[in-house]
């Protein structure tokens, strides 16, 4: 429904209240779906002088901003917040100096889509394990895409991941689902990027016959396992226990691997659920074995989910 061009009393009170709180005319216009002049007239009518905002940047600031825009892929919105101007001022400043401005809705693509072609680092191994359990490869408009959606408190993990593969933090989006659940999500559309993951054993659907990823050097396997535990496992220091649930062979493989490589006293317990819709569960109990697993997986680790390892 189209808004009346006249501002009603309740809306006017809210606008004046936000003006007192520090919003400028541009911010007020955006929030209430009005144009700048309408907001300005309301403020003037009520005896207020519209708060001035910076409308120009110095040449040094423009060139500095464009470097962030080009090299770090900052958006005009983010630059506007940084320089206390609106996004249009940033874009117009670039044009005034003959600098190219990206089209609206532009999404940066991967600079290097071969990230998972060869697993030769801790980060690649860890993210591969995590994606095995909490990633989903789908066919989107005849192209492959990787989706990862986590609870909002793990947004920092997603931002770290996109920066590692050469994308800006702005690729992480926040959504509010039905029931009020807030999540953070990334989508990466790249056939080569996703094909490399599939070649390592990542299944196309989030639920599938999961197994420890293929073609990973032995010395990097513990990082893969840490990624798997961070994604689908649980670490409980109060009860000295580590758990993992998952479809397919992955639970049995992780249990065998940790028993041998972490030199556990007892073999991890596996609970098979007769319900075909429920996954088997691994459980490691006892203070000694708990400490061995934590030390083996997280000692000197450079990348991990902070919520899972709060020690």
C-alpha positions as CSV (number, residue, x, y, z in Angstrom):
1,X,0.0,0.0,0.0
2,X,1.3,3.4,-1.0
3,X,2.1,5.7,1.9
4,X,0.1,9.0,2.3
5,X,2.2,12.0,1.4
6,X,1.1,13.5,4.7
7,X,2.9,12.4,7.8
8,X,0.5,11.3,10.5
9,X,0.9,12.3,14.2
10,X,2.2,9.0,15.4
11,X,4.8,8.7,12.6
12,X,5.8,12.3,13.1
13,X,6.5,11.7,16.8
14,X,8.6,8.6,16.0
15,X,10.6,10.6,13.4
16,X,11.2,13.4,15.9
17,X,12.2,10.9,18.5
18,X,14.7,9.3,16.2
19,X,16.1,12.7,15.2
20,X,16.7,13.4,18.9
21,X,18.5,10.1,19.1
22,X,20.9,11.2,16.5
23,X,19.6,10.1,13.1
24,X,20.1,12.5,10.2
25,X,17.6,13.3,7.4
26,X,19.0,10.7,5.0
27,X,18.8,8.0,7.7
28,X,15.3,9.1,8.7
29,X,14.1,9.1,5.1
30,X,15.4,5.6,4.5
31,X,13.9,4.3,7.7
32,X,10.4,5.7,7.2
33,X,10.2,5.4,3.4
34,X,10.1,9.2,2.9
35,X,12.2,11.5,0.8
36,X,14.7,13.9,2.3
37,X,12.7,17.0,1.7
38,X,9.6,15.7,3.4
39,X,11.7,14.9,6.5
40,X,13.3,18.3,6.3
41,X,9.9,20.1,6.2
42,X,8.7,18.2,9.2
43,X,11.8,19.1,11.3
44,X,11.5,22.7,10.2
45,X,7.8,22.8,11.1
46,X,8.6,21.6,14.6
47,X,11.4,24.2,15.1
48,X,14.4,21.9,14.3
49,X,17.2,22.5,11.9
50,X,18.0,19.4,9.9
51,X,21.2,17.9,11.0
52,X,23.8,18.4,8.4
53,X,25.7,15.4,7.0
54,X,28.9,15.4,5.1
55,X,28.2,15.5,1.4
56,X,31.7,15.6,0.0
57,X,34.9,13.7,0.5
58,X,38.4,15.1,0.0
59,X,40.4,13.7,-2.9
60,X,42.6,11.8,-0.4
61,X,39.5,10.2,1.1
62,X,38.1,9.3,-2.2
63,X,41.2,7.5,-3.3
64,X,41.6,5.9,0.1
65,X,38.0,4.7,-0.1
66,X,38.4,3.4,-3.6
67,X,41.3,1.3,-2.6
68,X,39.1,-0.4,0.0
69,X,36.4,-0.7,-2.6
70,X,38.7,-2.4,-5.1
71,X,41.1,-4.4,-3.1
72,X,39.1,-5.3,0.0
73,X,35.7,-5.3,-1.9
74,X,34.0,-3.0,0.6
75,X,30.5,-2.0,-0.4
76,X,29.4,1.7,-0.8
77,X,27.2,1.1,2.3
78,X,30.1,0.0,4.4
79,X,32.3,2.9,3.1
80,X,29.4,5.3,3.9
81,X,29.3,4.1,7.5
82,X,33.1,4.4,7.7
83,X,33.2,8.0,6.3
84,X,29.9,9.2,7.9
85,X,28.2,9.7,4.6
86,X,25.5,7.9,2.7
87,X,26.2,5.3,0.0
88,X,25.2,7.6,-2.9
89,X,27.8,10.1,-1.8
90,X,30.5,7.4,-2.0
91,X,29.3,6.3,-5.5
92,X,29.0,9.8,-6.8
93,X,32.5,10.7,-5.5
94,X,34.0,7.8,-7.4
95,X,32.2,8.8,-10.6
96,X,33.4,12.5,-10.1
97,X,37.0,11.2,-10.2
98,X,36.3,8.9,-13.2
99,X,36.4,5.7,-11.1
100,X,34.3,2.8,-12.1
101,X,31.4,1.9,-9.8
102,X,30.0,-1.7,-9.6
103,X,26.4,-2.2,-10.7
104,X,23.7,-2.6,-8.0
105,X,23.3,-6.1,-6.8
106,X,26.9,-7.0,-7.8
107,X,28.2,-10.1,-6.0
108,X,31.9,-10.7,-6.1
109,X,33.0,-14.0,-7.5
110,X,35.8,-16.3,-6.2
111,X,39.2,-15.1,-7.3
112,X,40.5,-18.7,-6.9
113,X,37.9,-21.5,-7.2
114,X,40.6,-24.2,-6.9
115,X,40.8,-23.8,-3.1
116,X,39.8,-27.4,-2.4
117,X,41.6,-28.9,-5.4
118,X,44.5,-30.0,-3.3
119,X,44.2,-30.4,0.5
120,X,47.6,-29.2,1.6
121,X,47.0,-27.0,4.6
122,X,45.4,-27.1,8.0
123,X,42.6,-24.7,7.0
124,X,41.7,-26.6,3.8
125,X,41.5,-29.9,5.8
126,X,39.5,-28.3,8.6
127,X,36.9,-26.6,6.4
128,X,36.6,-29.8,4.3
129,X,35.6,-31.8,7.4
130,X,33.2,-29.1,8.5
131,X,31.5,-28.8,5.1
132,X,31.1,-32.6,5.0
133,X,28.7,-32.3,7.9
134,X,27.3,-28.8,7.8
135,X,27.5,-27.9,4.1
136,X,25.1,-28.6,1.3
137,X,25.9,-28.7,-2.4
138,X,22.9,-28.1,-4.6
139,X,22.3,-27.5,-8.3
140,X,21.1,-23.9,-8.6
141,X,20.0,-22.8,-12.1
142,X,22.1,-25.5,-13.8
143,X,25.2,-24.6,-11.7
144,X,26.5,-26.1,-8.5
145,X,26.4,-24.0,-5.3
146,X,27.6,-24.6,-1.8
147,X,25.3,-23.4,1.0
148,X,26.3,-23.2,4.7
149,X,23.8,-21.9,7.2
150,X,24.6,-21.7,10.9
151,X,23.1,-20.2,14.0
152,X,23.7,-16.5,14.1
153,X,26.2,-16.7,17.0
154,X,28.5,-18.6,14.7
155,X,28.6,-15.7,12.1
156,X,32.2,-15.0,12.9
157,X,33.1,-18.5,11.7
158,X,31.4,-17.9,8.4
159,X,33.2,-14.6,8.0
160,X,36.5,-16.2,8.7
161,X,35.8,-18.9,6.1
162,X,34.8,-16.5,3.3
163,X,37.9,-14.4,3.9
164,X,40.1,-17.5,3.7
165,X,38.7,-18.4,0.3
166,X,39.0,-14.8,-1.0
167,X,35.5,-13.3,-0.5
168,X,34.4,-10.3,1.5
169,X,32.6,-10.6,4.8
170,X,29.5,-9.0,3.2
171,X,28.8,-12.3,1.5
172,X,27.6,-13.6,4.9
173,X,23.9,-12.8,5.1
174,X,21.6,-12.8,8.2
175,X,18.1,-14.3,8.1
176,X,15.2,-14.5,10.6
177,X,13.3,-17.8,10.1
178,X,9.8,-18.6,11.2
179,X,9.6,-18.8,15.0
180,X,12.2,-16.0,15.4
181,X,15.3,-18.1,14.8
182,X,18.1,-16.0,13.4
183,X,20.7,-17.6,11.2
184,X,23.8,-16.6,9.1
185,X,24.3,-18.1,5.7
186,X,26.7,-18.0,2.7
187,X,26.1,-19.3,-0.8
188,X,29.0,-19.9,-3.2
189,X,28.1,-20.5,-6.8
190,X,31.0,-22.2,-8.6
191,X,31.0,-25.4,-10.5
192,X,34.7,-25.9,-10.1
193,X,34.7,-25.1,-6.4
194,X,31.9,-27.5,-5.7
195,X,33.2,-30.3,-8.0
196,X,36.5,-30.3,-6.1
197,X,34.5,-30.8,-2.9
198,X,32.5,-33.6,-4.5
199,X,35.7,-35.3,-5.6
200,X,36.8,-35.3,-1.9
201,X,33.6,-37.2,-0.9
202,X,31.3,-34.4,0.0
203,X,27.7,-35.5,-0.8
204,X,25.4,-33.3,-2.8
205,X,22.8,-33.2,0.0
206,X,23.4,-32.3,3.6
207,X,21.9,-35.6,4.7
208,X,23.6,-38.5,2.9
209,X,26.1,-41.4,3.3
210,X,28.8,-39.3,4.9
211,X,32.4,-40.5,5.4
212,X,35.7,-39.0,6.2
213,X,36.7,-37.0,3.1
214,X,39.0,-38.6,0.6
215,X,42.5,-37.6,-0.7
216,X,43.6,-35.9,2.6
217,X,47.3,-36.4,3.7
218,X,47.6,-38.4,6.9
219,X,49.2,-35.6,8.8
220,X,46.2,-33.4,8.1
221,X,43.5,-35.8,9.1
222,X,43.2,-34.5,12.7
223,X,42.2,-31.1,11.3
224,X,39.5,-32.8,9.2
225,X,38.2,-34.6,12.3
226,X,38.2,-31.3,14.3
227,X,36.0,-29.8,11.5
228,X,33.6,-32.8,11.7
229,X,33.4,-32.5,15.5
230,X,32.8,-28.7,15.3
231,X,30.0,-29.2,12.8
232,X,28.1,-32.2,14.1
233,X,29.7,-33.0,17.5
234,X,29.4,-31.8,21.1
235,X,32.1,-31.0,23.7
236,X,30.9,-31.0,27.3
237,X,33.6,-30.1,29.8
238,X,31.2,-30.4,32.8
239,X,30.6,-34.1,32.0
240,X,34.0,-34.8,30.4
241,X,32.4,-36.1,27.2
242,X,32.7,-35.7,23.4
243,X,29.8,-36.8,21.1
244,X,29.2,-37.0,17.4
245,X,26.1,-37.8,15.4
246,X,26.0,-38.4,11.7
247,X,24.6,-40.4,8.8
248,X,26.6,-43.1,7.0
249,X,30.0,-44.4,8.1
250,X,31.4,-41.2,9.4
251,X,30.6,-41.8,13.1
252,X,32.3,-45.2,13.0
253,X,35.3,-43.9,11.1
254,X,35.8,-41.0,13.5
255,X,35.5,-43.3,16.6
256,X,38.2,-45.7,15.2
257,X,40.5,-42.8,14.2
258,X,40.3,-41.1,17.6
259,X,40.7,-44.4,19.5
260,X,44.0,-45.2,17.6
261,X,45.5,-41.7,17.0
262,X,44.6,-40.0,20.3
263,X,45.5,-43.2,22.2
264,X,42.3,-43.5,24.1
265,X,42.0,-45.8,27.1
266,X,38.5,-47.0,26.1
267,X,37.0,-47.4,22.6
268,X,34.3,-44.8,22.0
269,X,30.8,-46.1,22.5
270,X,28.5,-46.2,19.5
271,X,24.8,-46.1,19.9
272,X,22.9,-47.4,16.9
273,X,19.4,-46.0,16.7
274,X,16.8,-48.5,15.2
275,X,14.8,-45.5,13.8
276,X,15.9,-45.2,10.2
277,X,15.5,-41.4,10.4
278,X,17.9,-41.1,13.3
279,X,21.7,-41.2,12.9
280,X,24.1,-43.3,15.1
281,X,25.9,-41.5,17.9
282,X,29.5,-41.7,19.2
283,X,30.2,-40.9,22.8
284,X,33.6,-40.6,24.6
285,X,33.4,-40.4,28.3
286,X,35.9,-40.1,31.2
287,X,38.2,-37.3,32.2
288,X,41.4,-39.0,30.8
289,X,40.0,-39.8,27.4
290,X,38.2,-36.4,27.2
291,X,41.4,-34.5,27.8
292,X,43.3,-36.7,25.3
293,X,40.7,-35.9,22.6
294,X,40.7,-32.2,23.3
295,X,44.5,-32.0,23.3
296,X,44.8,-34.1,20.1
297,X,42.2,-32.1,18.2
298,X,42.7,-28.5,19.4
299,X,46.2,-28.2,20.7
300,X,48.0,-25.5,18.6
301,X,45.0,-25.4,16.2
302,X,44.8,-22.2,14.1
303,X,41.2,-22.6,13.0
304,X,38.2,-23.9,14.9
305,X,34.7,-23.0,16.1
306,X,35.2,-21.0,19.2
307,X,31.8,-21.9,20.7
308,X,32.8,-25.6,20.7
309,X,36.2,-25.0,22.3
310,X,35.7,-22.4,25.1
311,X,38.6,-23.5,27.2
